[in-house]
Amino acid sequence: MMKTNLGLYVHIPFCERKCDYCDFNSGCYSKTIQKKYLDSLLSEIKLESNFYNDYILDTIFIGGGTPSLLSVEEITQLVESINENFHISNDLEFTIEVNPNSANLEKLRAYRKLGINRISIGAQSFVDEELKLLGRLHNRADIYKLVELAKEVGFININLDLMTSIPKQTFDSFKYSLDEALDLDIQHISAYSLIIEEDTPFGDMYAQGKDLNLPTEDEDREIYHFLVNKLNEFKFNQYEISNFAKTGFECRHNIKYWRCSDYLGIGLGAHSRIQDLRMENYDNIMEYIDNLSNGARATKNNQVLSKLDQINEKIIMGIRMNRGLSIEEINSEFEIDFINDYSNEINKNIEKGYIEIVDDAIKLTSLGSDFSNIVELDFYRLED
């Protein structure tokens, strides 16, 4: 019997220093807590694998936090545990997130030996002043060195994360960062706008009325449209609002999220989506460790998604992708007449110039990409 494809996400919550903007489930933990967490992670991998005998992993993504803080011995133990407990596809995309200040030649060689074939580098900016303002521990030279080493050991699928709306960032400073990234001849760029989140140093400063010297919304959109046009000029395919890749290097793991495919999350605060079931792990590290130490699963909240929940998610995720939301696909999957059932939302957003129908798909226009959150809210429906 043919097995169903499954994506696996593994969360490493350790940070050398928490960035001032970050609200991810990560932090600076003692070596004792880190050891207990990694033991619990291995226990969860073994425990959860029992429920997925009919699945085969075709994407793995180790994220964080800072996974590159793990020693060679630790990452080896982790990957070997995944290989021993899950069925692995021969056509595997295997990503690990790395920070320029915590990866070295020894670790990169170990990644390649373990079958990791894609790295995602948290560059954020090539302007040292901007990196300091964000609380990053690396500089421009560190990014260049890491990419050079990654290529040296054989990586041919490299992503760089870039950030817009950074304090004191200007159009010219972002242009400089993008030019630097392109000079490195990499295969993928993810570009995200900084969001000021509560319970972060930036959030606290913002709440106190302190000036963070952020670009205006208009300046940020100018930067975004420059980014789209520049990357198109360099043959990067924009396949999702914030993601750009050379042909054949689109992130298959992240596409699972946007296409509402099955994925399993392992680790602190990780989320899973298996068919119509959404699961969430404990987000307190001691609760997570204690549950697994006692032989219990790490999930704290399971939700069976209603048909409307699934349609909402399909629409919201689908229109983020440049391929658009396939009308034929959503009609077939949910036995609906999307054009008729959502005629008010469709007509309203077409009139505003936010969406268009092309080749039987609902797609955001260039203007619509600036207002994607509004479009998503328009299509989101509540249960009766």
Secondary structure in CASP SS format (residue, H / E / C, confidence):
PFRMAT SS
TARGET T0000
AUTHOR 0000-0000-0000
METHOD secondary structure of the structure
MODEL  1
M C 1.00
M C 1.00
K C 1.00
T E 1.00
N E 1.00
L E 1.00
G E 1.00
L E 1.00
Y E 1.00
V E 1.00
H E 1.00
I E 1.00
P C 1.00
F E 1.00
C C 1.00
E C 1.00
R C 1.00
K C 1.00
C C 1.00
D C 1.00
Y C 1.00
C C 1.00
D C 1.00
F C 1.00
N C 1.00
S C 1.00
G E 1.00
C C 1.00
Y C 1.00
S C 1.00
K H 1.00
T H 1.00
I H 1.00
Q H 1.00
K H 1.00
K H 1.00
Y H 1.00
L H 1.00
D H 1.00
S H 1.00
L H 1.00
L H 1.00
S H 1.00
E H 1.00
I H 1.00
K H 1.00
L H 1.00
E H 1.00
S H 1.00
N C 1.00
F C 1.00
Y C 1.00
N C 1.00
D C 1.00
Y E 1.00
I E 1.00
L E 1.00
D E 1.00
T E 1.00
I E 1.00
F E 1.00
I E 1.00
G E 1.00
G E 1.00
G C 1.00
T C 1.00
P H 1.00
S H 1.00
L H 1.00
L C 1.00
S C 1.00
V H 1.00
E H 1.00
E H 1.00
I H 1.00
T H 1.00
Q H 1.00
L H 1.00
V H 1.00
E H 1.00
S H 1.00
I H 1.00
N H 1.00
E H 1.00
N H 1.00
F C 1.00
H C 1.00
I E 1.00
S E 1.00
N E 1.00
D E 1.00
L E 1.00
E E 1.00
F E 1.00
T E 1.00
I E 1.00
E E 1.00
V E 1.00
N C 1.00
P C 1.00
N C 1.00
S C 1.00
A C 1.00
N C 1.00
L H 1.00
E H 1.00
K H 1.00
L H 1.00
R H 1.00
A H 1.00
Y H 1.00
R H 1.00
K H 1.00
L C 1.00
G C 1.00
I C 1.00
N C 1.00
R E 1.00
I E 1.00
S E 1.00
I E 1.00
G E 1.00
A E 1.00
Q E 1.00
S C 1.00
F C 1.00
V C 1.00
D H 1.00
E H 1.00
E H 1.00
L H 1.00
K H 1.00
L H 1.00
L H 1.00
G C 1.00
R C 1.00
L C 1.00
H C 1.00
N C 1.00
R H 1.00
A H 1.00
D H 1.00
I H 1.00
Y H 1.00
K H 1.00
L H 1.00
V H 1.00
E H 1.00
L H 1.00
A H 1.00
K H 1.00
E H 1.00
V C 1.00
G C 1.00
F C 1.00
I C 1.00
N C 1.00
I E 1.00
N E 1.00
L E 1.00
D E 1.00
L E 1.00
M E 1.00
T E 1.00
S C 1.00
I C 1.00
P C 1.00
K C 1.00
Q C 1.00
T C 1.00
F H 1.00
D H 1.00
S H 1.00
F H 1.00
K H 1.00
Y H 1.00
S H 1.00
L H 1.00
D H 1.00
E H 1.00
A H 1.00
L H 1.00
D H 1.00
L C 1.00
D C 1.00
I C 1.00
Q C 1.00
H E 1.00
I E 1.00
S E 1.00
A E 1.00
Y E 1.00
S E 1.00
L C 1.00
I C 1.00
I C 1.00
E C 1.00
E C 1.00
D C 1.00
T C 1.00
P H 1.00
F H 1.00
G H 1.00
D H 1.00
M H 1.00
Y H 1.00
A H 1.00
Q C 1.00
G C 1.00
K C 1.00
D C 1.00
L C 1.00
N C 1.00
L C 1.00
P C 1.00
T C 1.00
E H 1.00
D H 1.00
E H 1.00
D H 1.00
R H 1.00
E H 1.00
I H 1.00
Y H 1.00
H H 1.00
F H 1.00
L H 1.00
V H 1.00
N H 1.00
K H 1.00
L H 1.00
N H 1.00
E H 1.00
F C 1.00
K C 1.00
F C 1.00
N E 1.00
Q E 1.00
Y E 1.00
E E 1.00
I C 1.00
S C 1.00
N E 1.00
F E 1.00
A E 1.00
K C 1.00
T C 1.00
G C 1.00
F C 1.00
E C 1.00
C C 1.00
R H 1.00
H H 1.00
N H 1.00
I H 1.00
K H 1.00
Y H 1.00
W H 1.00
R C 1.00
C C 1.00
S C 1.00
D C 1.00
Y E 1.00
L E 1.00
G E 1.00
I E 1.00
G C 1.00
L C 1.00
G C 1.00
A C 1.00
H E 1.00
S E 1.00
R E 1.00
I E 1.00
Q C 1.00
D C 1.00
L E 1.00
R E 1.00
M E 1.00
E E 1.00
N E 1.00
Y C 1.00
D C 1.00
N C 1.00
I H 1.00
M H 1.00
E H 1.00
Y H 1.00
I H 1.00
D H 1.00
N H 1.00
L H 1.00
S H 1.00
N C 1.00
G C 1.00
A C 1.00
R C 1.00
A C 1.00
T E 1.00
K E 1.00
N E 1.00
N E 1.00
Q E 1.00
V E 1.00
L C 1.00
S C 1.00
K H 1.00
L H 1.00
D H 1.00
Q H 1.00
I H 1.00
N H 1.00
E H 1.00
K H 1.00
I H 1.00
I H 1.00
M H 1.00
G H 1.00
I C 1.00
R C 1.00
M E 1.00
N C 1.00
R C 1.00
G C 1.00
L E 1.00
S E 1.00
I H 1.00
E H 1.00
E H 1.00
I H 1.00
N H 1.00
S H 1.00
E H 1.00
F H 1.00
E C 1.00
I C 1.00
D C 1.00
F H 1.00
I H 1.00
N H 1.00
D H 1.00
Y C 1.00
S H 1.00
N H 1.00
E H 1.00
I H 1.00
N H 1.00
K H 1.00
N H 1.00
I H 1.00
E H 1.00
K C 1.00
G C 1.00
Y C 1.00
I E 1.00
E E 1.00
I E 1.00
V E 1.00
D C 1.00
D C 1.00
A E 1.00
I E 1.00
K E 1.00
L E 1.00
T C 1.00
S H 1.00
L H 1.00
G H 1.00
S H 1.00
D H 1.00
F C 1.00
S H 1.00
N H 1.00
I H 1.00
V H 1.00
E H 1.00
L H 1.00
D H 1.00
F H 1.00
Y C 1.00
R C 1.00
L C 1.00
E C 1.00
D C 1.00
END
